[in-house]
Amino acid sequence: MKACPQCRRTYTADIAFCPYDGKALSAASDEEELGDDPLVGRVFIDRYHLTARIGEGGMCTVYRATHVLTRKLWAVKILHAELAAQRRAVKRFQKEAQAASRIDHANVIHVTDFGTSEEGYVYLVMEYLEGSTLKRTIQTDGPFSLDRVVHIVRQIGGALDAAHAQSVIHRDLKPENIMLLPTDEAERERVKVLDFGIAKVQEDTSDSAPLTAQNMVMGTPQYMSPEQAKGLELDARSDIYSLGIITYEMLTGRTPFHGGPSKIILNKHANEIPPSPRRLRPDLSAHVERVVMRALEKSPLRRPQSGSEFARELELAVKLAATMSKREAERSLPPSSRMADATLAEEPPATEKSLADMVMASQTVLARKEPRRSATWRTVVIVAVVIACVFIGGIIWWSLLS
């Protein structure tokens, strides 16, 4: 086990950095590993052997667990004991389970169970994910390549569309709530969107009203939409703004508004235009910047209206930037190099098909040359006729003189 030196959360040995504050983890003491947590080592609700504490937040602790029969790994999220008696906390925890379980999408974490144990522990069971948070990956690898950003945004956009189709608004979309799972290809991670703890189900207004005070601001200031910062009614396009902020951070390594009290950051989201991403990353094309800034419009009407729409616009902008960059590079080459490149590009390897094409082409060239030959003979004949006429005319004129 490892522990964060700042927040003291504990993690498994394969994790190097705390996903909450980015600090490097060190070996946990025996007290941190087991003494503080009597649940580690127990079989929970007769099914899940809790083997390690892998994360902790303000409301919950997350454990890695092995199902006693199937031996499959799961993540068990348990509400802190002191909150289990608070109706609002339990209701919010329940809403997370309900919101996540109603979304069936490959890029949304799968929740399989929810309930209260005989001892009074409120829990939910989720798929266990081996990977790192997007936040930690940005801290270690950022800024990302354009292709990597497009690959990640496409998956997040799909997850948001699936959530919005079920009338679920995430309301706390941020890199800490996005997991990147490694694949066989470098920089081609699989994305999982997590933590629907403050998600809002749009049609469920009567049930959700008591959970938060009226006009109460919920979320993480650095990633909140202008309407969210103002405590206004939200719809799916609030999540699109948050995705725009995440994209900005992946491209530049930082959020547009950061540092200072939360109140100042919220005011900037509500009233200020974000700094140009190209100031932080000069090699970024104007086309890519334009797409990102459109997602960060103050008015929801001016943003992309879905996650997939934003992902498509970003992908097209990246392709356009690559095409223009290639053309610019070609223009900078000497004329001879451009001609050589063009010749090479026009002459494929001499396969049977290409040889046949070459034969056909040569026949076409010969056929085109035929009219030139005819035109030459025509000229010779005309000249000969003119000479003959002059000669005959000369003879006739000489005869008349004689």
C-alpha positions in Angstrom: 0.0 0.0 0.0 1.0 3.6 -0.6 -0.2 6.8 1.0 -0.4 10.5 -0.1 1.8 12.7 2.1 -0.7 15.6 1.8 -4.2 14.1 2.1 -3.2 10.8 3.6 -5.4 8.8 1.3 -4.1 5.3 0.6 -3.7 3.5 -2.7 -2.5 0.2 -4.1 1.3 -0.2 -4.8 0.9 0.1 -8.6 -0.3 3.8 -8.3 2.4 6.4 -8.2 0.6 9.7 -7.8 -2.4 10.9 -5.8 -5.2 11.6 -8.3 -6.6 14.3 -6.0 -3.6 16.5 -5.5 -0.9 15.0 -7.7 1.6 14.3 -4.9 4.0 11.4 -5.3 2.9 8.5 -3.1 5.1 6.9 -0.5 4.9 3.6 1.4 2.0 3.6 3.8 2.6 2.8 7.5 0.9 -0.2 9.1 -1.6 2.1 10.8 -2.5 3.8 7.5 -2.8 0.4 5.7 -4.9 -1.6 8.2 -5.2 0.1 11.6 -7.4 3.0 10.5 -9.7 0.7 8.4 -11.3 -2.3 10.1 -13.1 -3.2 6.8 -9.9 -4.1 5.0 -9.6 -7.9 5.1 -13.3 -8.5 5.8 -15.9 -10.3 3.6 -18.5 -7.6 3.0 -22.2 -8.6 2.6 -21.1 -12.2 2.3 -19.8 -11.7 -1.2 -16.9 -9.3 -1.5 -13.6 -9.8 0.2 -12.2 -6.2 0.7 -8.5 -6.5 0.0 -7.3 -2.9 0.0 -8.5 0.7 0.3 -7.8 2.3 -3.0 -9.4 5.8 -2.6 -11.1 8.1 -0.3 -13.1 11.3 -0.7 -15.3 13.6 1.4 -18.2 11.2 1.4 -17.0 7.8 0.6 -14.1 5.2 0.8 -13.5 3.0 -2.2 -12.1 -0.6 -1.7 -10.7 -3.1 -4.1 -12.7 -6.3 -3.6 -12.7 -9.9 -4.8 -15.9 -11.8 -5.2 -15.7 -14.8 -3.1 -17.2 -17.2 -5.7 -16.3 -15.8 -9.1 -12.9 -14.4 -8.0 -13.6 -11.3 -10.2 -12.3 -7.9 -9.0 -14.8 -5.2 -8.1 -14.7 -1.8 -6.6 -16.9 -1.3 -3.5 -17.8 2.3 -2.6 -18.9 2.8 1.0 -20.5 5.9 2.4 -18.6 7.2 5.5 -20.3 5.9 8.7 -21.0 9.4 10.1 -22.9 10.3 6.9 -25.0 7.1 6.8 -27.5 8.6 9.3 -27.9 11.7 7.1 -30.9 11.4 4.8 -29.4 13.9 2.2 -26.1 12.1 2.0 -27.7 8.7 1.6 -30.1 10.1 -1.0 -27.3 11.6 -3.0 -25.3 8.4 -2.8 -28.4 6.5 -4.0 -28.8 8.9 -6.9 -25.2 8.3 -8.0 -26.0 4.6 -8.2 -29.3 5.2 -10.1 -27.8 7.7 -12.5 -24.8 5.6 -13.4 -26.8 2.3 -13.7 -29.4 3.7 -16.1 -26.6 4.6 -18.6 -25.5 1.7 -20.7 -22.4 2.8 -22.5 -18.9 1.4 -22.9 -17.3 4.7 -21.7 -19.4 5.0 -18.5 -18.5 3.1 -15.4 -20.8 0.1 -14.8 -22.6 0.0 -11.4 -24.0 -3.5 -10.5 -25.3 -3.2 -7.0 -26.5 -0.8 -4.3 -27.9 -1.2 -0.8 -27.4 -1.1 2.9 -25.6 -3.8 4.8 -26.8 -5.4 8.1 -24.3 -3.3 10.0 -25.7 -0.1 8.4 -23.0 0.5 5.7 -24.5 2.2 2.6 -22.6 0.9 -0.4 -22.5 0.5 -4.2 -20.5 -2.0 -6.2 -18.8 -0.9 -9.5 -16.5 -2.5 -12.1 -12.9 -2.4 -11.0 -10.7 -0.2 -13.3 -7.0 -0.6 -13.8 -5.6 2.7 -15.0 -5.0 6.3 -14.0 -7.2 9.4 -13.9 -7.0 11.9 -16.7 -5.9 14.5 -14.2 -2.8 12.5 -13.2 -2.0 11.7 -16.9 -2.2 15.4 -17.8 0.2 16.2 -14.9 2.7 13.5 -16.1 2.3 13.6 -19.9 0.6 16.9 -20.8 0.1 18.7 -23.0 -1.2 15.9 -25.2 -0.8 15.4 -28.9 -3.8 16.4 -31.1 -4.6 12.8 -32.1 -4.6 11.8 -28.4 -6.9 14.6 -27.5 -9.4 13.8 -30.3 -9.3 10.1 -29.3 -10.2 10.9 -25.7 -12.8 13.6 -26.5 -14.6 11.3 -28.9 -15.1 8.8 -26.1 -16.1 11.4 -23.4 -18.5 12.9 -25.9 -20.1 9.5 -26.6 -20.5 8.9 -22.8 -22.1 12.3 -22.4 -24.5 11.7 -25.2 -25.6 8.4 -23.6 -26.1 10.1 -20.3 -28.0 13.0 -21.8 -30.2 10.5 -23.7 -31.3 9.2 -20.3 -31.9 12.8 -19.1 -28.8 12.6 -16.8 -26.6 15.7 -16.5 -23.2 14.9 -14.9 -22.6 18.4 -13.4 -19.2 17.5 -12.1 -17.3 16.5 -15.2 -13.5 17.0 -14.6 -10.3 15.0 -15.2 -10.4 13.5 -11.7 -13.7 11.8 -12.7 -12.3 10.4 -15.9 -10.3 7.2 -15.9 -7.9 6.2 -18.7 -7.4 2.5 -19.1 -4.3 1.4 -21.1 -4.6 -0.6 -24.3 -2.0 -2.3 -26.6 -1.6 1.0 -28.5 0.3 3.9 -27.0 -1.8 7.0 -26.4 -5.0 5.1 -27.4 -6.5 4.7 -23.9 -10.0 3.6 -23.2 -12.0 6.2 -21.3 -14.4 5.7 -18.4 -16.5 8.5 -17.0 -17.1 8.1 -13.2 -18.7 9.7 -10.2 -22.3 10.7 -10.9 -22.6 11.8 -7.3 -24.1 15.2 -8.1 -25.7 14.2 -11.4 -29.1 15.5 -12.0 -31.9 13.5 -13.6 -33.9 16.2 -15.5 -37.3 14.7 -15.3 -36.9 13.8 -11.6 -37.3 17.4 -10.3 -39.5 16.6 -7.3 -37.1 14.0 -6.0 -33.9 16.0 -6.6 -35.1 19.3 -5.1 -34.5 18.5 -1.4 -30.9 17.4 -2.0 -29.5 20.9 -2.5 -30.5 24.3 -1.3 -32.1 26.6 -3.9 -29.5 28.3 -6.1 -26.7 26.4 -4.4 -23.6 26.0 -6.6 -22.6 22.4 -7.0 -19.5 21.2 -8.8 -15.8 22.0 -9.2 -15.2 25.7 -9.9 -12.4 25.2 -12.5 -14.8 23.1 -14.7 -18.2 24.8 -14.1 -20.2 26.4 -16.9 -21.3 30.1 -16.6 -24.9 29.1 -15.9 -23.7 26.6 -13.3 -21.5 29.3 -11.7 -24.5 31.6 -11.4 -26.7 28.9 -9.8 -29.1 28.8 -12.8 -31.0 25.9 -14.2 -28.8 23.5 -16.2 -29.2 21.3 -19.2 -26.9 19.0 -21.2 -24.9 21.9 -22.7 -23.4 22.6 -19.3 -21.6 19.3 -19.5 -20.4 20.4 -23.0 -18.8 23.5 -21.5 -17.0 21.3 -18.9 -15.8 19.1 -21.7 -14.4 22.2 -23.5 -12.5 23.1 -20.3 -11.1 19.5 -20.1 -10.1 19.7 -23.8 -8.4 23.1 -23.2 -6.4 21.5 -20.3 -5.4 18.5 -22.4 -4.1 20.8 -25.1 -2.3 23.4 -22.9 -1.6 21.6 -19.6 -3.8 24.0 -17.6 -7.3 25.2 -17.2 -8.3 28.7 -18.5 -9.3 30.0 -15.1 -7.3 28.8 -12.1 -5.8 30.0 -8.9 -7.4 32.2 -6.3 -10.6 31.8 -4.3 -13.5 29.8 -5.9 -15.7 32.9 -6.0 -13.2 34.7 -8.3 -12.9 31.6 -10.6 -16.7 31.3 -10.8 -17.0 35.0 -11.7 -14.4 34.5 -14.5 -16.4 31.7 -15.9 -19.6 33.8 -15.8 -18.1 37.0 -17.3 -14.6 36.7 -18.8 -13.5 35.3 -22.2 -11.0 32.5 -21.6 -7.3 33.2 -22.6 -6.4 32.1 -26.1 -5.1 28.5 -26.1 -2.6 29.5 -28.8 -0.9 31.9 -26.3 -0.1 28.8 -24.2 0.6 26.5 -27.2 1.7 28.5 -30.2 1.8 25.5 -32.6 -1.9 25.1 -32.1 -3.9 25.9 -35.3 -6.5 28.7 -35.4 -9.1 26.0 -36.5 -8.6 23.9 -33.4 -8.6 27.0 -31.2 -11.9 28.1 -32.8 -13.6 24.8 -32.0 -12.4 24.8 -28.4 -13.5 28.4 -27.8 -16.9 27.6 -29.3 -17.4 25.0 -26.6 -16.6 27.7 -24.0 -19.2 30.2 -25.2 -21.1 31.9 -22.4 -24.4 31.2 -24.1 -25.4 27.5 -24.3 -27.0 28.2 -27.7 -23.7 29.1 -29.2 -21.9 25.9 -28.1 -22.0 22.5 -29.8 -25.3 20.9 -28.9 -23.9 17.5 -28.1 -20.7 15.7 -27.1 -20.5 13.9 -30.5 -20.9 17.2 -32.3 -18.1 18.8 -30.4 -15.9 15.7 -31.0 -16.6 15.8 -34.8 -15.8 19.5 -35.0 -12.5 19.0 -33.2 -11.6 16.0 -35.4 -12.3 17.9 -38.6 -10.3 20.9 -37.3 -7.3 18.7 -36.5 -7.4 17.1 -39.9 -7.7 20.5 -41.6 -4.8 21.8 -39.6 -2.7 18.7 -40.6 -3.6 19.2 -44.3 -2.7 22.9 -44.3 0.5 22.2 -42.4 1.5 19.7 -45.1 0.8 22.2 -47.9 2.8 24.9 -46.1 5.7 22.5 -45.8 5.5 21.7 -49.5 5.5 25.4 -50.4 8.7 25.9 -48.4 10.5 23.3 -50.5 12.7 24.3 -53.5 10.8 24.0 -56.9 13.0 21.1 -58.0 12.1 19.2 -54.8 8.4 19.9 -55.3 8.6 18.6 -58.9 10.5 15.5 -57.8 8.0 14.8 -55.0 5.1 15.3 -57.5 6.8 12.9 -60.0 7.3 10.3 -57.3 3.8 10.7 -56.1 2.4 10.2 -59.7 4.5 7.1 -60.5 3.3 4.1 -58.5 5.4 0.8 -58.4 5.4 -1.0 -61.7 2.8 -3.7 -60.9 1.0 -5.6 -63.7 -1.9 -3.2 -63.6 0.3 -0.1 -63.7 2.3 -1.6 -66.6 -0.9 -2.1 -68.5 -1.9 1.5 -67.6 1.5 2.7 -69.0 0.9 0.8 -72.2 -2.5 2.3 -72.6 -1.0 5.7 -71.9 1.7 5.3 -74.5 -0.9 4.3 -77.1 -2.9 7.4 -76.2 0.2 9.6 -76.7 0.9 8.0 -80.1 -2.7 8.6 -81.1 -2.5 12.2 -80.1 0.7 12.6 -82.1 -0.9 11.3 -85.3 -2.7 14.6 -86.2 0.6 16.4 -86.0 2.0 14.1 -88.7 -1.0 14.7 -90.9 -0.7 18.4 -90.5 3.0 18.2 -91.6 2.2 16.3 -94.8 -0.6 18.8 -95.5 1.9 21.7 -95.4 4.3 19.9 -97.7 1.6 19.3 -100.3 0.4 22.9 -100.2 4.0 24.2 -100.7 4.5 21.9 -103.6 1.3 23.0 -105.3 2.2 26.7 -104.8 5.7 26.0 -106.4 4.1 24.1 -109.3 1.7 27.0 -109.9 4.5 29.5 -109.9 6.6 27.3 -112.3 3.7 26.8 -114.7 2.8 30.5 -114.6 6.5 31.3 -115.4 6.4 29.1 -118.4 3.2 30.6 -119.7 4.6 34.1 -119.2 7.8 33.2 -121.0 5.8 31.8 -123.9 3.8 35.0 -124.3 7.0 37.0 -124.4 8.4 34.8 -127.1 
